[in-house]
Amino acid sequence: MSDEIDALIHRADLDGLVRLIDSFGASRQWDRLLALRDRSRAALQTGRQLWPAATLAEYRLALWAPPDWAARVLDEESGRFTIGPLTEVVAQHHELAALRPHLADSPRLGFIAHERALRGEVIADDVPNPLEMPFALQPWEPEYPLATYSDGGLEAPTPPLVAGDRFVPIDPGALVPGSEIDDDAVQLAVRQLFEPWTASSNGRVEIRCVEGTAAQAIAAHGVRRASLAPISAAEALAWLAWAGASGGAHGRRRGGAIGRFGAWWLLAALGDMVDDWPVDPDELGDLAASLEWSWWTAHEPHLGWEIRLAVVDPAEGYAWSITGLDTA
């Protein structure tokens, strides 16, 4: 069989290598699948562009192979071109407790731990924690939508859409832009959250911060007709984490752990708490509950890759409008 792999690599036969990857996976020949990955990667040094075969092989290993074999592709050089991070791929079918004996304590192990925590696994306190936030979901957090990987690709559902009967038209007289203020921390947090949408896809992001109401923040976008639907903090966090986890319409997915971190970081920025990171989870939950959250619409067709949030801090008198849009 090694001769067959070598012959396909010599001819740079990607179709043949993909068929062989399917065969090795179906017959659970993990050693041969890893050998194919290694040889396809090594072939890059000879000018043969076989990285798609290497990428597919390590993706299948992370997704389906037993923990000892899956762990072999969880290094810093693997997964650069997979449809999602291998830390999230491997977390779909493998418990951290089964993987840990085969992995060094490292930030990558910590990311797997965060992905497994999103799936309900209880994580030990001695696991590395590169994100410096609790592994366990907090009582004030939502049940974040999870990605599902398969041989056919990736499904990453959005949170439930806000029902149309929850929207109330904003009085046109209230849609007057408020006095805009500088809020570099929120601007940066939002742009980092949506970075794959804008850097690797067709997306655009706009943030407005004003002294005033949600309507005045929305009007700062130049909107003159809009409706507003109050939502819970948990609903808002679910959407923000979904955006941060995704790559937009065309970018590479970053994973649920990064999405949740981005949502927490933005929430901390809204409360002027980023300099205190890691933040106290209870204080962050109290902040989330104290803010007024809404989804707004300018009565345009829903794009699928879309977030339109308004946030009001009634204690400080500030309001933010956050818009992220991308197209397929």
Secondary structure, 3 states (H helix, E strand, C coil): CHHHHHHHHHCCCHHHHHHHHHHHHHCCCHHHHHHHHHHHHHHHHHCCCCHHHHHHHHHHHHHHCCHHHHHHHCCCCCCCCCCCCHHHHHHCCCCHHHHHHHCCCCHHHHHHHHHHHHCCCCCCCCCCCCCCCCCCCCCCCCCCCCCEEECCEEECCCCCCCCHHHCEECCHHHCCCCEECCCHHHHHHHHHHCHHHHHCCCCEEEEEEEECCHHHHHHCCCCCCCEEEEECHHHHHHHHHHHHHCCCCCCCCCCHHHHHHHHHHHHHHHCCCHHHCCCCHHHHHHHHHHCEEEEEECCCCCCCEEEEEEEEECCCCEEEEEEEEECC
